[in-house]
């Protein structure tokens, strides 16, 4: 908040792109209003008064008050003060209506509520499943840190998610754009970047209904299309965080959709394919394909239209069924059968190689900067020892000839004085001039 007050919203964390009726763009004013409300809310929390808030934004040189000062210049002090007072009153009402996070227990309660919202939010597609794994990994880090602020590098995050570094980087960019994540700094040569998890999700206004293609309109069965409601998203994110780094959930294996189906069945057993479409946020074809893979591994058992997890499925061990004659005995055995065994080991080896190269490169650059500071060269205007003979005459070090008109001053710098310049004539270029001064 101090950075927001002094430097402004450099990361555009409070920017919006609304268009007012009539086509007038109000993005700048909405951005200034959101930023001012954020500063006002923090000022209320730390105990500022309304007069102090107005004085800081109107009289101070801070970037957060630039819009208020522009409003004061154009429409007068009363209009600017009324605009800031509305922001202060709204922020004060918001702070009083929310529960402050003052202890570690308050944070864990807020994190549990955030986890519940994550588990009940649809994450469609491959990118959505990757973002879900990213948030699950960050929630585990925040649980140990005890704060929304956490430090993690992209390589460490990729190893926790069970994906490549490029996939983790693209997921970070999507979460930054969705305002679910904020990057506080870019890290240092020895520490990862600092991030902040934002505990809010975009509002979901879709009705979660599927509209199958019916007969053409105008026929004997024409009319409104039939709508089939699907189940709400619901999965066990803690289980997903414990097993998503295994090779079996790599890209060519079960992937993120298989992980979502397993987490949905772990949260609520005995579901149909239509139920898994909603609880795991997958399509019907993906649900059939992934459930079939889990059945061949012995991790899922079918009873009629219902699917159940095997008693030892959470540990990676399957049971023998009609669809699985040879069940797997662990996550590594399942990854070996799917052809993805060793993906995590190769990823860690590649990341260790990159970290070692990075450390060597940083040490080399630090030594180079250190040597440049200690062994700085002499100034070009200062006389060098190879140009001065023992008797004080200036000579050419290559030929040993005395250079006429070149002398060394008492402070050790060159003095160039030609005979033509002494007699009032323009100085002519000498063949030693460039050699000595360069």
N, C-alpha and C positions, 0 to 999 in steps of 0.2 A: 504493500500500500504506500510505503514511502517512495518507492520508485515510481508508482503511478502518479503520486502527487507532484513530484519534482520533475520527472521526465515525460510524463504523459503516457498514453497507451501505445507504446512502441510496437507491441506484438498484436495489436488490434483484437485484444481479447474481449472487448466490450462493443465491438463494431457490429452494426446491423445494416441491412440494405433494404429498407422499407420505401415504398413509393406512395406518396399521399394521393388522394383522389384529385384528378386533374393533371397528373403527370409531374408534379413538383417533387424533386428528389429531396428527401429529408434524412438521408443517411448521416450527414455530418451533425445535424442537430440531435438525432437519436443517439449517435455515438457520444456526443458531449453530455447528454442527459444521463445515459447509463454510467459513464465514467464519474460524473459528479455524484450520482446516487451511491456508487461504490465508496468513494472517498467519504461521503457523509455518513454512511453506515459504520465505517471504521472509526470515524471521529466520535460518533455516539458511543461506540464500545469502549473507547479509551477515556471518555469523560470530558470531551470538549463541550463548550457552551455554543449556543447558536451565534452569538456575537463573535466569538473567536473563529468559528467556521467561516462566517462572512468576511471577516477581516483578512484571513489568510488567503482566501480565493480572490478577493477583489483588490487587496493592497499588495499581496505578495507577487513575486516574479515567477510563480510556478506554472508549469504547462497545464495542469489540470484546471486552472482558473482562467484559461485564455478565452474560452467561449463566454464566460460571465463578464470578463472585462470588455470584450467586444460588444456584448449586449449593453453594458453600461455606457460605452462610448456612443453607441447609436441611439439608444432610447432612454438613457438617463439612469441615475443610481437607483431610483425606486423600482423600476422594472427589473433590473439585475438582482436587487435584493429580494424582491418577491419571488423570482425564479429560483434563487438559492434557498429561500425559506421553504418553498414547496418540496424541494429535494430533501431538505433537512427533516421536515415533518414526515414525509413518506419513509425515509430511512429510520427515523426514530420509532415509528409505528411497526416497521418490519422487525427491528431488533428486539423490541419488546414482545412481539408475538412469536419469536423463535426461541428455542432452547440453546443457550450458549454452550460451547464446548470449553469447559474449564479444567476438566480432569481427564485422565487417561480412560476412565470408564465411560465418560461422555463420548469420547472419540470412538471407542469400540462399539457403542450403541449406534452412532451415526454410520459407522462402517457396515454394521450388520443390516441397517436399513438400506444402504446403498447396494449391498450384495443381493438383498431380496429384490430390488428393482432390476438389477442386472439379470437375475435368473428369470424374471418374468417379462423380459423385453425380447421381442423377436429379433434374431440375428440371422438374416437371410443371406444365402449365397456363400461362396468360398471366402470372400472378403469379410463378410459379417462374422463367420466362424473364427477367422483369424483375429479380428478385433476383440471378440469375446475371450479368446485365449490370452490376448494382451492384457485386458482388464483383470482377468483372473490372476495372472502372474503379478500384476502391480498391486492387487489387493492383498496378496500374500506378503509382499514386501512391506506395504503400509502397516499390516498387522504387527510385524516385528518392529518397525520403526516407531509405531505409536503416533503417527502423524500423517496428514495427507501429503506432506513433502517427503520425497524419497530420492535416493541416489541409485542409479542403475545405468550401466552401459548397454549399447545395442547388442553387443556380443553376449553378455550375460543374460539379457532379456530373451534373445533368440534361443539360447540353451534352455531357459525355463519354459519357453513356449513350444519347443520342439520343432523349430522352423529355421530357415536361413536368415542371415543378417539382413539381406535385402527385403525379405518379407516382413521382418520386424520393423524396419525403417518405413516401409510403405504404410504399415498399420499405424505407426506413430503419427504419420502425416494425416491420415484420415481422422484419427482421434483428436488431433490438434484442430483440424478444420471443423469437427463436430462440437468443439468447445467442451469435450470431456477430459481433456488433458492440456496442461500448460507447461512449457519448458522454461525453467527459471534461469539456467545458465548452460553453457556448452561443456562444462567439465574442465579438467586439467590433464596434464600428461600422466598423472598417477591415479586420478579418480574419474568416475563416470559423471555424466550430466545429471543435474538436479531437475526433478520434475514435480509437478503437483497434480494430483488426481482431483478432478472437480466433481462434486457429488450432486450432479443433476443430469437428467437425461432429456432428450427432446420429446415433446408431447406426441403421443401416438393417437391419431384420430381415425385410423383405419378400423373397419368393423370386423376384420378377420373372417370374411366370408369368401367362399369360392363359388364362382358362377360357371358351371359346366355348360358346354355348347349344347343347346337344345334344338328342336326342330325349327324350321324357318317360320318366320312370322306370317300369319295369314292362313295357315293350315288348320286342320281340325283340332290340333293340339296346341295351336298358337296361344300366346298369352305371356304373362310374366315368367321370367326364368326362375328355376328352382334354386334356392340358396341353401347350402349345407354348412351349418356352423362347425367350426373346428375348435379344438381345445386351446386354452390359453398357454403361452410358453411357460414351462416350469421344468427346471433341471437342478441338479445338485452340483453347484460350482466348486465346492470343496473337494469332492471326488475328482472332478475334472482337473483341478489344480494339482492333485497328487499323481495322476497317471498320464497327463498330456505330454510329458517329456520323453516317454518311452517310444521306441522305434516303431511300434505297431501303429501309432497314430501319426506317422509321417505322411507326406503327400501321396506317395504311391500305395500306402497301406489303407487303414481305415479313415485317416484324415480327420478333419474337423467335424464333418457330419457324423461319422461313426462315433466320435467322442461325445457329440451332443446326444445321440440316441442312447448311448450307454449311461450318460449322466441323467437323462430323462427317465430311463427305466429304474435307475438307482433311487431317484426321488419318489417315483410312484410306479410300482410294479403292476403287471397285468394291463397292458395297453394294446389297442389295436393299431393297425397301420394308420388309420384316420386320426387316431389320438396322437400318434408320434409325429404326424405332420405338423400339428400345432405345438406340442410340448417341446419338440426338438427344432422347430422352425426349418423343416426340410420339405422338399417336394415329395409327391407320392413315389415317383421313380427312384429317387435317392433313398427313401425309407425302405422300399423293397430291396434295393441293391445292398445297402449296408446291413439290414437285418439278415439277409441271406449270407453275407460274409460272417456275421457273428454266429449264425447257426452252424456253419461249417467248422468253426473253431470250437464249438461246444459251449459258448458263453451265453447263448440265448436259447431258450426252450419254447416251443410253440405248443399251445393247447387250444385247438380250434382256431378262433380268430384272435386269441390273446397271446401275447408274448411275455415271457418271464425271464428274468436273469437266473442263471444257474447259481446254486448255493455258494460256489467259490469263484464267481465271475469277477468280483471286485479285486481279487488277487491275481487275475490273469489265468486261472485254471478252469478248464471246461469240464463238461460231463458228457458221457456217451449217450447219444440219442439216435433216433432213426435217421436224422439228417447229418449226424457226425459219428462216424465209426471210430475215428482216431482223434480224441480231444487233445487240445494243447495242455501243456503243464506249466505255463507261465507266460509272461509278456514277451520274453525273448523267443520262446518257441513259437508264439503267434507271429512275431515279426519275421522269424526265419521262414515260416510257411508263406507269408505274404511277400517275401522278398525284400524287406526293408531293414533287415538286421544289420547293424553297424553304422547306420546313418548318424546317430548321435555321437558315436565315437569318432567318426571322420570329421564331423562338425567341430567337436571339441579340439581335435588335433589341428585343424585349420585355424581355429581361433587362437590356440596357443602359439602357433607359428606367427600369426599376425601380431599378437601381443609382444612376442620376443623381438620381432623386427621393429615394432614401434618403440620399445624400450631402448634398443640399440641406437635407433635413429635420434631419439631425444637426448641420449647421452652424448652422441657425436655432435649434435647441434649445440648442446650446452658447453662442451669443451671448446668448440669453435668460437662461441661468443666469449668465453672466458679468456682464451688466448688472444682474441682481438682486442680485449680491454687492456691486458697486461703488456702486450708487445705491440703497441701502437707505433707506427713509423714517425720519423722526424718530419718537421715542417719543410716544405720545398725551399723556403727562403733561407733556411739555416745551412751554413756551410758544412759540407761533409768532409770527413778526415782525408779521404783519398785525393781531394783536390788541393790540399794545403801541404807544402813542403816543410821540411824541418826549420828552414830559415824564415818561414812566413809567407813566401811567395806562392801565388796561386798557379797551379800547373794543370795540364791536361793529363789525366791518369793513364791514357792509352799511349801517348807519345812522349810524355815528360816535358813538353815545351811549356814555357811560361806564357800565361795569358795576360796580355797587356790590357789594362783598364779595369781589371777585375780585382777587387780587394775584399778583405774580411774585416768587418767592423768589430768594435770592442764587445758588442753583444752577441757575436758569432754569426751574424747574418751577412749576406752578400752586398757589396756595393759595386755597381757597374758604372764606369765613367770612361767614355771614349774621348780621344783627343779632339775629334771634330766637334763634339758637344761642348768641350771646354772653350773652344774658340768661337762659340756662338753659331756654329753651323749645324744643320740637321744631323742627327746621329744616323750612321749607316749600319745596316745589319752586319753582324760579325759571324764568322763561321763557328765560333764557340758559344754564341749566345744561346741558341736552342739547346745545345748539348749540356751546358752547365745548369741552366734554369730548369730544364726538364728533369 
